[in-house]
Structures are given as structure tokens and as C-alpha cells.
Amino acid sequence: MTRRGFGAALIALAAALAPLTGAAQTRFTDDGRRTITLPARVAHVLPAGPPASVDLLMMAPETLVGLTTALTPAEAAFLPARAAALPTIGRLTGHGKTISLDAVKTMAPDLVVDIGYVGGPFVALADRVQRQTGIPYVLIDGSLAETPATLRKLGKALKRPARGEALAHYAEETLALVKSRLAAVPDERRPRVYFARGSSGLETGIDGSINTEVLALAGARNAAHSTPQAHGLITVSLSQILAWQPDVIIAIDPAFYRAVWHDPQWQRLAAVRAKRVYLAPALPFGWVDEPPAANRLIGLRWLVKLLHPALFPEDIRTEARRFYALFYGREPTDRQLDQLLAGATPSG
């Protein structure tokens, strides 16, 4: 081989090996104001908590090393088969942390992703995990209003910008549509909504909680007002709910939804007597919460139509098909839509 030919061969070899040697590594600034060096190729990703698990399942399911929580058969039925085959790995962050740093090293992901709150404790956790494992850890804001940016950043971090843009476009369309149609609705025409969590219905989220973001964006007034002493999720008494007298109750637990109609104490609420209690759809993931991730976009469309039907004539079944096909890669059947929306629409 001539010297010129040998030189050309070396250049070609270097180009071929570039993705493997870090030549294509990129710098990424996350929402914790941390600058991370991303690997050239992102093939295996570990979600730190449930919101990241769901958003990654939507964005790039082929990259997931596992899900934070096991799928039930009912949840798996709404997802492609590869999702149901993913192992359950537990979580690095939030309540019920179950993954050790040794387990993170063993799974050897290219990247760890956390989506949700980005305050000090979460930054500290990200720094500690990255320092002790040597694995890049990306922290992204998971608030509902920031979903377009969340999805674009996630797409960029995963080296899948086109997919991120496609999902972000839907999020922007949804948020803009809702905002424009509610713009002229005065506060007094926005119903007071109580968000009932758990089998007792006595857990709720106050104003400003990530768990109740859908309510505010859907043109509702949260019956549970924030106070200096309370934030996030709180437990309240039935007497407190009676004092609030909400116009509408949104439940997420089927057991509570079934029981509320027969409980004489809850019958003291006008919303119950008027049958204005609705069960939020929850398959494969909650439409209002659980977890607070991009799954809430379809919940926003559902809830705003429920609360302001004259402003939103669109068919929620048609919209659900579009959302599920784009975000989950599987369009629900008519029977599945019936299952989803049982208890989620006015009864008469």
C-alpha cells in the first residue's frame, strides 16, 4: 500500500471509530443547571423515577433498561408487546427508593434520566449518582406547562431530536388550544374541583402541586387551597371537603369512585348528589396524575372538555386514538376506549 493509500485508510478508520471513541460526545445543560457530557451513542437508559420511566417509554422504548414499576396486565394491554417484556428495576428517586448505586453500575446504562422537580435535593442526588457511578445523569423539568421543552430536551439527550420534536409539537398544540379557548372564561365561571386520591378520597393535592397541574390548566379552581403550612399532597377530612363544597370531584381510585355513591357522608356533597363525580382514565397511565408525566396531555384534553363542554366540541375518543398512536405506538380499540372512559363522562 502506498503512503497516500495508507493515510486514506487511517482517516477512514478514524471516521468509522469516531462514535465509539467519544469524538461525537456532546455537552448538554440540564434543568438543574448542570453541564453533562453525553455519550456518543445512547442505547441504554435508566429512568430514575416513574415520570422518566413513562416519558422514556413514549420517546424511545428501545433504550429502556427497565421500568420503575411493574405493568399490570390491564396496563400492558394498551402498550406494544416490547413494553410488557421490560423488567422492573425500581427507582432511584422519590418515595420508596429501591435501586442501589451498585445496581446502577451493574445495569451499566449509557445515561440516567430523571424528570420532575429540579430543586436542590434532586440536583444533589444527580451529582452524587454521577460522581459515584461515572454515568451521566440528566435532570429535566417535568411540569405540565413545560412539556414541549421537556420532550425536546429528552429527544436531544437521547440523540433522537426528530422524535422529540414530533411529541413536543403535539404538546404545544394541546397547550395552545386549551389556553386560547379558556382565555375569555372569567374566574367565577371556572368550577371548583376537588381532586380525590386514594381509596378513601381524602388525599388531595393543593395549588401549585405537580399532581394538580392539570386542574389549573383545564380551567378549574382547586378546592384545596395552598397554605403556608401545607404543600404538595395532603390528607384532609370530609368535614373540610364539606366546607369547600366543590362543584366537581375528580377521582383516580376506582374503589373510591364505586363507594362514593353509597356513602351517606359523601352524599352530603352537592357534587355527589348531582352525579358530578368522575373517574379519571388511568390506562396504561393516569390521565391526571400517577405519574405526573406527558401522559397528562390527553388528560388535559379530557378534563377541559368535561368542565367546559361548549368550548371543546372535539370527540375525546378520536383524540385518545391520536394520542395513543403517537405516544404509545398503539391505537386503542373501541372496547378499550369504552373501558377507559367508563366513569369519565357525564351520566346524563
C-alpha positions as CSV (number, residue, x, y, z in Angstrom):
1,M,0.0,0.0,0.0
2,T,1.3,3.5,-0.8
3,R,1.9,6.1,1.8
4,R,-1.1,8.0,0.4
5,G,-3.3,5.0,0.4
6,F,-2.3,4.1,4.0
7,G,-3.1,7.7,5.1
8,A,-6.5,7.5,3.5
9,A,-7.2,4.2,5.2
10,L,-6.3,5.7,8.6
11,I,-8.7,8.6,8.0
12,A,-11.5,6.2,7.1
13,L,-10.8,4.1,10.1
14,A,-10.8,7.1,12.4
15,A,-14.2,8.2,10.9
16,A,-15.6,4.8,11.5
17,L,-14.5,4.7,15.1
18,A,-15.5,8.2,16.0
19,P,-18.8,7.3,17.5
20,L,-17.1,4.7,19.7
21,T,-14.2,6.9,20.9
22,G,-16.1,9.9,22.1
23,A,-15.4,12.1,19.2
24,A,-19.2,12.6,18.8
25,Q,-19.8,13.3,22.5
26,T,-21.9,16.4,23.2
27,R,-22.3,18.8,26.0
28,F,-25.8,19.1,27.5
29,T,-27.1,21.6,30.1
30,D,-30.0,20.2,32.1
31,D,-32.7,21.9,34.1
32,G,-30.6,21.6,37.2
33,R,-28.1,24.0,35.6
34,R,-25.7,21.1,35.3
35,T,-23.5,20.6,32.3
36,I,-23.1,17.0,31.3
37,T,-21.1,15.3,28.7
38,L,-23.4,12.9,26.8
39,P,-22.0,9.7,25.3
40,A,-21.7,9.5,21.5
41,R,-24.4,6.8,21.5
42,V,-27.3,6.4,23.8
43,A,-28.6,2.9,23.6
44,H,-29.4,2.0,27.2
45,V,-31.1,4.4,29.6
46,L,-32.1,4.1,33.3
47,P,-35.1,6.1,34.4
48,A,-34.7,7.5,37.9
49,G,-38.4,7.6,38.7
50,P,-41.9,7.0,37.3
51,P,-42.2,10.2,35.3
52,A,-38.9,9.5,33.5
53,S,-40.0,5.8,33.0
54,V,-43.2,6.9,31.2
55,D,-41.6,9.6,29.1
56,L,-38.8,7.3,28.0
57,L,-41.3,4.6,27.2
58,M,-43.1,7.2,24.9
59,M,-39.9,8.7,23.4
60,A,-37.6,5.7,22.9
61,P,-38.8,2.4,24.5
62,E,-35.9,0.5,22.8
63,T,-33.5,2.3,25.1
64,L,-35.0,1.4,28.4
65,V,-33.1,-1.0,30.7
66,G,-36.4,-1.4,32.6
67,L,-39.4,0.2,34.1
68,T,-39.5,1.7,37.6
69,T,-42.9,-0.1,38.4
70,A,-44.2,-3.4,37.0
71,L,-47.0,-3.1,34.5
72,T,-50.3,-4.8,35.3
73,P,-51.9,-6.9,32.6
74,A,-54.5,-4.2,32.1
75,E,-51.8,-1.6,31.6
76,A,-49.7,-3.8,29.3
77,A,-52.8,-4.3,27.1
78,F,-52.6,-0.7,25.9
79,L,-48.9,-0.9,25.0
80,P,-46.8,-2.7,22.4
81,A,-45.6,-6.1,23.4
82,R,-42.0,-5.0,24.0
83,A,-43.1,-2.7,26.8
84,A,-44.6,-5.6,28.7
85,A,-41.4,-7.5,28.3
86,L,-39.3,-4.9,30.1
87,P,-38.0,-5.9,33.6
88,T,-39.0,-4.0,36.7
89,I,-35.9,-2.2,38.2
90,G,-37.3,0.0,40.9
91,R,-36.5,3.7,41.4
92,L,-33.6,5.9,42.3
93,T,-35.5,8.9,43.4
94,G,-38.7,9.9,45.3
95,H,-40.6,7.9,47.9
96,G,-39.8,4.2,48.0
97,K,-36.3,4.4,46.6
98,T,-35.2,0.8,45.8
99,I,-32.1,1.0,43.5
100,S,-28.7,1.0,45.0
101,L,-25.7,2.6,43.3
102,D,-24.1,-0.8,42.9
103,A,-27.2,-1.9,41.0
104,V,-26.9,1.1,38.7
105,K,-23.3,0.2,37.9
106,T,-24.4,-3.4,37.2
107,M,-27.0,-2.3,34.8
108,A,-24.4,-0.1,33.1
109,P,-26.7,2.3,31.3
110,D,-25.3,5.0,29.0
111,L,-27.4,7.6,30.7
112,V,-29.6,8.1,33.8
113,V,-32.7,10.4,33.3
114,D,-34.8,12.0,36.0
115,I,-37.9,14.1,35.0
116,G,-39.9,16.1,37.5
117,Y,-38.8,18.5,40.2
118,V,-35.4,20.0,39.6
119,G,-34.8,21.7,43.0
120,G,-31.7,21.3,45.3
121,P,-32.3,17.8,46.6
122,F,-32.7,16.4,43.1
123,V,-29.6,18.2,41.9
124,A,-27.6,16.8,44.8
125,L,-28.8,13.3,44.1
126,A,-27.9,13.6,40.4
127,D,-24.5,14.9,41.3
128,R,-23.9,12.1,43.8
129,V,-25.1,9.3,41.5
130,Q,-23.0,10.6,38.6
131,R,-19.9,11.1,40.7
132,Q,-20.1,7.6,42.3
133,T,-21.0,5.7,39.2
134,G,-19.4,7.6,36.4
135,I,-22.6,7.5,34.5
136,P,-24.1,10.8,33.1
137,Y,-27.3,11.8,34.9
138,V,-29.7,14.3,33.2
139,L,-32.3,16.2,35.2
140,I,-35.3,17.6,33.3
141,D,-38.2,19.8,34.5
142,G,-41.4,17.7,34.4
143,S,-44.0,20.4,34.9
144,L,-47.0,20.1,32.6
145,A,-46.7,23.6,31.2
146,E,-43.1,22.9,30.2
147,T,-43.9,19.6,28.5
148,P,-42.9,20.7,24.9
149,A,-39.5,21.8,26.3
150,T,-39.3,18.6,28.3
151,L,-39.8,16.4,25.3
152,R,-37.4,18.4,23.1
153,K,-34.7,18.2,25.8
154,L,-35.3,14.5,26.2
155,G,-35.1,13.9,22.5
156,K,-31.8,15.8,22.4
157,A,-30.3,13.9,25.3
158,L,-31.2,10.6,23.7
159,K,-29.9,11.7,20.3
160,R,-33.4,11.4,18.9
161,P,-34.3,15.0,18.1
162,A,-36.9,14.2,15.4
163,R,-38.9,12.0,17.8
164,G,-38.7,14.6,20.5
165,E,-39.9,17.3,18.1
166,A,-42.9,15.2,17.0
167,L,-44.1,14.7,20.6
168,A,-43.3,18.3,21.5
169,H,-45.4,19.5,18.6
170,Y,-48.5,17.6,20.0
171,A,-47.8,19.0,23.4
172,E,-47.6,22.6,22.1
173,E,-50.8,22.1,20.1
174,T,-52.6,20.9,23.1
175,L,-51.5,23.6,25.5
176,A,-52.1,26.4,23.0
177,L,-55.6,25.2,22.1
178,V,-56.6,25.0,25.7
179,K,-55.1,28.3,26.6
180,S,-56.7,30.2,23.7
181,R,-60.2,28.8,24.3
182,L,-60.2,29.4,28.1
183,A,-58.8,32.9,27.8
184,A,-62.2,34.6,27.9
185,V,-63.5,32.4,30.8
186,P,-63.7,34.5,34.0
187,D,-62.7,33.1,37.3
188,E,-66.3,32.8,38.5
189,R,-67.2,30.5,35.6
190,R,-64.4,28.2,36.4
191,P,-65.7,25.3,38.5
192,R,-64.2,24.4,41.9
193,V,-62.8,20.9,41.6
194,Y,-61.8,18.6,44.4
195,F,-59.1,16.1,43.3
196,A,-59.8,12.9,45.3
197,R,-56.9,10.5,45.6
198,G,-56.7,7.1,47.2
199,S,-59.4,4.6,48.2
200,S,-60.8,7.0,50.9
201,G,-60.8,10.0,48.6
202,L,-59.3,12.1,51.4
203,E,-55.8,12.6,49.9
204,T,-55.5,15.5,47.5
205,G,-53.1,18.0,46.0
206,I,-53.1,21.7,46.8
207,D,-52.5,24.6,44.4
208,G,-49.0,24.5,43.0
209,S,-48.6,20.7,43.4
210,I,-47.3,18.9,40.4
211,N,-50.1,16.4,41.0
212,T,-52.8,19.0,40.3
213,E,-51.3,20.9,37.4
214,V,-54.0,19.6,35.0
215,L,-56.7,21.2,37.1
216,A,-55.4,24.7,36.7
217,L,-54.6,24.4,33.0
218,A,-58.1,22.9,32.4
219,G,-59.8,26.0,33.7
220,A,-60.6,24.7,37.2
221,R,-60.2,26.3,40.6
222,N,-58.7,23.8,43.0
223,A,-60.9,23.4,46.0
224,A,-57.8,22.6,48.1
225,H,-56.1,26.0,48.5
226,S,-52.5,26.2,49.4
227,T,-51.4,27.5,52.8
228,P,-48.0,28.3,54.3
229,Q,-48.3,25.1,56.3
230,A,-49.2,22.7,53.5
231,H,-47.8,21.9,50.1
232,G,-47.8,19.1,47.7
233,L,-50.1,16.2,48.6
234,I,-52.1,16.4,51.8
235,T,-54.7,14.4,53.7
236,V,-57.9,16.2,54.6
237,S,-61.1,15.4,56.5
238,L,-64.5,15.0,55.0
239,S,-65.7,18.0,57.0
240,Q,-63.1,20.1,55.2
241,I,-64.4,18.9,51.9
242,L,-68.0,19.7,53.0
243,A,-66.8,23.2,53.9
244,W,-65.3,23.6,50.4
245,Q,-68.4,22.2,48.6
246,P,-66.7,21.6,45.3
247,D,-68.7,21.8,42.1
248,V,-67.0,18.7,40.7
249,I,-65.0,15.8,42.1
250,I,-62.3,14.1,40.1
251,A,-61.4,10.6,41.4
252,I,-58.5,8.4,40.4
253,D,-59.1,5.4,42.5
254,P,-61.9,3.0,41.2
255,A,-62.6,1.8,44.8
256,F,-63.4,5.3,46.0
257,Y,-65.5,6.0,42.8
258,R,-67.6,2.9,43.4
259,A,-68.1,3.6,47.1
260,V,-68.8,7.4,47.0
261,W,-72.3,6.8,45.6
262,H,-73.4,4.7,48.5
263,D,-71.8,6.6,51.4
264,P,-74.3,8.8,53.3
265,Q,-71.5,11.1,54.4
266,W,-70.3,11.8,50.9
267,Q,-73.9,12.2,49.9
268,R,-73.9,15.5,51.9
269,L,-71.9,17.0,49.0
270,A,-74.0,18.6,46.2
271,A,-71.5,17.3,43.6
272,V,-72.2,13.7,44.7
273,R,-75.9,14.1,44.7
274,A,-75.8,15.8,41.3
275,K,-73.6,12.9,40.0
276,R,-70.7,15.3,39.2
277,V,-68.1,12.8,40.3
278,Y,-65.9,11.4,37.5
279,L,-63.3,8.7,37.4
280,A,-60.2,9.9,35.5
281,P,-59.0,7.3,32.9
282,A,-55.8,5.6,34.1
283,L,-54.6,3.1,31.4
284,P,-51.8,2.5,30.7
285,F,-51.0,5.5,32.9
286,G,-53.1,8.1,34.7
287,W,-54.6,10.9,32.6
288,V,-54.5,13.4,35.5
289,D,-51.6,12.1,37.7
290,E,-49.8,8.9,38.6
291,P,-47.3,9.6,37.3
292,P,-47.1,13.4,36.5
293,A,-45.5,13.0,33.1
294,A,-46.5,13.5,29.4
295,N,-49.4,11.0,29.9
296,R,-51.3,14.0,31.3
297,L,-51.6,15.7,27.9
298,I,-54.6,13.6,26.9
299,G,-56.0,14.1,30.4
300,L,-55.8,17.8,29.9
301,R,-57.9,17.5,26.8
302,W,-60.4,15.2,28.6
303,L,-60.8,17.4,31.7
304,V,-61.2,20.7,29.9
305,K,-63.9,19.2,27.7
306,L,-65.6,17.8,30.8
307,L,-65.5,21.2,32.6
308,H,-66.2,23.4,29.6
309,P,-68.0,21.3,27.0
310,A,-69.3,24.2,25.0
311,L,-65.8,25.3,24.3
312,F,-64.4,21.9,23.3
313,P,-66.7,20.1,20.9
314,E,-63.9,17.7,19.8
315,D,-64.6,14.0,20.3
316,I,-62.4,12.6,23.1
317,R,-62.4,9.1,21.6
318,T,-60.9,10.4,18.4
319,E,-58.3,12.4,20.3
320,A,-57.4,9.5,22.5
321,R,-56.8,7.3,19.4
322,R,-54.5,10.0,18.0
323,F,-52.6,10.5,21.3
324,Y,-52.1,6.7,22.0
325,A,-51.0,6.0,18.4
326,L,-48.3,8.8,18.6
327,F,-47.1,8.5,22.2
328,Y,-47.6,4.8,22.9
329,G,-47.3,3.3,19.4
330,R,-50.6,1.5,19.7
331,E,-54.1,2.8,19.0
332,P,-56.8,1.6,21.4
333,T,-59.7,-0.5,20.2
334,D,-63.3,0.6,20.6
335,R,-63.7,-1.8,23.5
336,Q,-60.6,-0.4,25.2
337,L,-61.9,3.2,24.8
338,D,-65.2,2.0,26.5
339,Q,-63.1,0.7,29.3
340,L,-61.0,3.9,29.6
341,L,-64.0,6.2,29.6
342,A,-66.3,4.3,31.9
343,G,-67.0,6.7,34.7
344,A,-65.2,9.6,32.9
345,T,-68.2,11.1,31.2
346,P,-71.4,12.8,32.4
347,S,-74.1,10.2,33.1
348,G,-77.0,12.3,32.0
